[in-house]
């Protein structure tokens, strides 16, 4: 780290740790060192010895990242990942919040699942297919949505719907249950898992997975869940299109949506929306209508969060209705049938 032109983006984790140790007080650094493994202390110490003329703005970025990670982790402990992301989005916007959450998830993910993340979908299914559907659901909840979606495609049709249903119904998992999963994964991975109680699965996880599969697969899985729990299926269908996903829609489709959305719901839904979403809406309105809406947002007083979220949900319901009626097309799922040329 002796170069003057060093950038924050180029720093390794150990280099960031070294800069943080230098920036904080000696007492705080000593306390941290006492709680680290000797080999980790050795690596960080080596990095500290290499620090030369690092720009102050880079050190500031390291400290900001550390603070954001600690804050996000506290939110996760308090209310889970979804709660943390919602709070962070209000402070930093959607893109930055997602970046922070992904980093938090990367350091809290069960280490024993790392080997499964490297497996292709066929290898993963070969490992999972002999397990109970509940175990499969628990394991898939720890894997990236894209990988889980690929695995779901490979699962036997007889258990596919059952597994998805179980993922949707997952909540807080006790350490005892995680220990049972550890035994299953260790048969293949040979790694140790240490994880405190955390929130897994849920309707949003299923929605994220299904957003990465084909329309035909979506309908099959949703129909299977509807047979067991109609309310849960309805919640998943709504979550499969998030309000911020509006930015992915074509302009002509947004114009159709705006004709159906209640004026009050539109204003409320944009109260905490990302700036890109607001701009997408404004650009598909007449100049006068956009100016009136901007003015309404500017002078809108404090509003309960649940009212805003309710308005966004109603807008999403309209979008899903228009899609089912084939009036509009949600074209960002990645399937070949949605590609435009």
Secondary structure as UniProt FT lines:
FT   TURN            4..5
FT   HELIX           8..10
FT   HELIX           13..23
FT   HELIX           26..34
FT   HELIX           38..49
FT   HELIX           56..92
FT   HELIX           94..108
FT   HELIX           111..113
FT   HELIX           114..117
FT   HELIX           121..128
FT   TURN            129..130
FT   HELIX           133..140
FT   TURN            141..142
FT   HELIX           145..154
FT   HELIX           157..169
FT   STRAND          172..173
FT   HELIX           175..189
FT   STRAND          198..199
FT   HELIX           203..210
FT   TURN            211..212
FT   HELIX           215..228
FT   HELIX           230..239
FT   HELIX           243..248
FT   HELIX           251..260
FT   HELIX           263..269
FT   TURN            270..272
FT   HELIX           275..282
FT   TURN            283..284
FT   HELIX           287..298
FT   HELIX           305..324
FT   TURN            325..326
FT   HELIX           336..338
//
